[in-house]
């Protein structure tokens, strides 16, 4: 009777592969559970912004809104004719909480869009805390299509 006796290099490779597989499983278990599209994130998940200007903070805020409302983001180029366009100022305090919303240009023909945008912004709080500025008022342009999806000018993919 002949038994197979693996070489020491073969045993080493098998051990390394086993350790690598175990490490992969362990790291995957450490990740946060996946969020469904548009699912709210835990309140403590808002990160800190290192932006030093309102314009730089605007990108952090836009990415934050896209993350919080992924199901509402229009994928790809927007249609040539939008249903509504609005320009909104958002004042954020040192903790990332919204202090004030102010419309520079509200879509007057679509008051339901004004209400929806304000609700989306409020639901996304807290925003990234503006660590370097203490507080910030940023402005973004909301590009709203007829389906109720949107893009922000800061991250827009353009129009057809």
N, C-alpha and C positions, 0 to 999 in steps of 0.2 A: 504494500500500500504506500502511495506517495502523496505527501501533503504539500500544498503550495505554501511556500514561505516567502512573503513579500520582502523586498529589499528595504533597507532603512530609508532610502530616498523616497520610495513609494509610500511608506508609512508617513513620512514627513509631509508629503504632498497631500495625502488624505486628511491628516490632522489640520493642515493649513486651510484646506477647503472647508472642513467642518467648522473651524473657528470663524472663517469668513462668512459662512452661511449663518452662523449663530449671531455674529455681530450685525449682519444685515437685518435679521429679524428683530433684534433688540433695538436698533436704530429706528426701524419702521414703527415699532410700538411706542417710541418716545415722541413721535410726531403728533401734532394736534389732530383730532378727528376731522375728516373732510367736511367742509361746509357745502351745502347744496347751493345752487345759484340763488343769489339774493337772500340767503339765510343770514340772520343777524349774527354778528360776531360777539363774543363776550365783551363786556364793557371795558375790561382792562387790556384789550388787545390793541387799542389805539397807541401808536408809537409816538415817539417824540420827534419833532421836526427840528432840524439844525439850520433851517433857512434863516437868512439874515435880512431878507427883504420880503415885502408883501408879494411881490411878483414870484419870488422863489417859493414862498409858502403855497401859493396858488397851485403849483404842480403837486405838492404833497397832499393838499386838500382834494384835488381832482382825483388823484389815485385812490385816496381814501373813499371818496364817494363811489367810484367805479367798483371798488372791492365790496362795499356794503350793498350796492344795488346792481350786482352783475347781471341779473335777469332783465333789467330795464335798459341796459346799454345797447344802442343800435350798433350792430356789427357791420363793419365795412363803411363804404361811403354813404352819406345821407342823401336822400332824394333832393333834386334841384329845388323843389318847392317845399319849404318847411311849414308845418302848421303854426308854430310859434317860436319866437326868439325873445329871450329876456336877459337883462343884465342885472345881476344880483350882487350886492355887497354883503359879506358875512363877517361879523365881528366875533373873534374867538378870544377867550381869556387865557390866562397862563396855564390853566388845567386842560384846555381843549374844549371847554364848554362854549356853546353859542350864547353870546350876550345880546346880539341884535341882528336882524335881517333888514335890509333896506334896498328897495328896488330902484335902480337908476333908470331902468326902462322895463316896465312890466308889459307883457302882452295883453293889452286892454281888451282885445277881441276874444280872449280866451281866459276868463277868470278862473276856470277850473284848472288850467295849467299852472297859474300862480299858486293856487292852493296845493296842488300836487308837488310842485317843486319845493315849496316851503316845508311840506310834510317829509319829503325825501331828505332834505338837509337836516331837519330836526331829528329824524330817525337815525341819521348817521353819527350823531354825537355819542361819545366825545370824539372830537377830531384830534389829530396829532398836536400835542402841546407845543406851542411856539417857544422853545427853550431859550433861544438867543434873543428874542424880541420881547418876551414877557406877555405880550398880547399883540394881536394883528387884525386888521381889517383887509380882507382880500376881495377881489372882484373877479367874477367869471361870467361868461356868456353861455346861457343854456340854449341849446339847439334841439328843438322838440319836433318830432315827426308825428304824422297823423295817427300812428299806432300807439302813441303814448310812450315810445322809447325815446332816448335822448343821447346826446353826446355833449361834452363840455368843450368849449373852444380850446381850452388848454391841451386837450388830448384828442381833438377831433381827427377823423380820418378823411375829412373833406366832404365835398358834395359831388354828385354826378353831374 
